[in-house]
Amino acid sequence: MTITRERWVLRKRDGKILVGQQRNYQWRDLKDVKDARIATYMSEKKAMRAAESQGWHIEEYGIYAERVNEMYVSF
């Protein structure tokens, strides 16, 4: 059985993605994520509000929300 759901992640113009949890976030290249938790959000609006609440200047850093599909496979 395969379950998919839509999620939103925060990215920067330079291609880095937001990883971490509990206000301990870092921007990393996708190839350097390794076992870090990727911060996901239920909607684009929630993702952008999270960026604003961290005090990041969205226009200055080129932060945007990108839609992704999260997939779980069970046997």
N, C-alpha and C positions, 0 to 999 in steps of 0.2 A: 504494500500500500504506500502511495506517495501523497504527501500533504504539502501543498504550497500556500504561501501567503505573501501578500504585498507588504513591504516595509520600505522605510526611507532612511538613507544614511547621509551624513554630512561630508562634503568634499570641498577641497580648496582648488583654486584655479591651477595650481601646480601639480595636481593629481593626488595629493595626500588625502588620506581618509582618517576619520576620527575613531580612535580606539580607546578602551578603558572603561571604567565604571566608578560610580560613587564620587563624582567630581574630581577624579584622578585621571583626566583625559590627556591624550597626546595625539599629535598629528603624525602619521607614519605613511610611507609609501606602501602601496598595496603588496609589493613583494616582501616587505619587512614586517608584515602583520604577524606572521607565525602563529603562536597560540594565544595572542591577545584577543580580547573580546571586542568585536566591532559594535560600536554604539548604534542601535537601530531605534527607529521611532515609528509610531503607528500612522502618522500622517505627515505631509509636507509642512503643514502649519506648525505642528508640534516640534518638528526638527528645527525649523527656523527660530522658533521661540526659545528652544534650548540653547541655540548658538547665541542669541541675544542675551539670555540670562547669564551666560558665562562672561559677558562683557566684550565679546569679540566684535569688531567692527566689520560687518558683513561685506560692505562695499570695498573697504580697504584691503581685506584679506582675500576677497573673491570667494566667499563661502556660499555654497548652494546645496540644496537638497536633491538627491538623486534617488529615483525609484528603483528598487531591486526586488527580486522574488526570492524568498527564503524557502528552502525545500528540505523536508524530512522524509527519509525512506525507512520503512520498517519491514521486517520480514516475517 
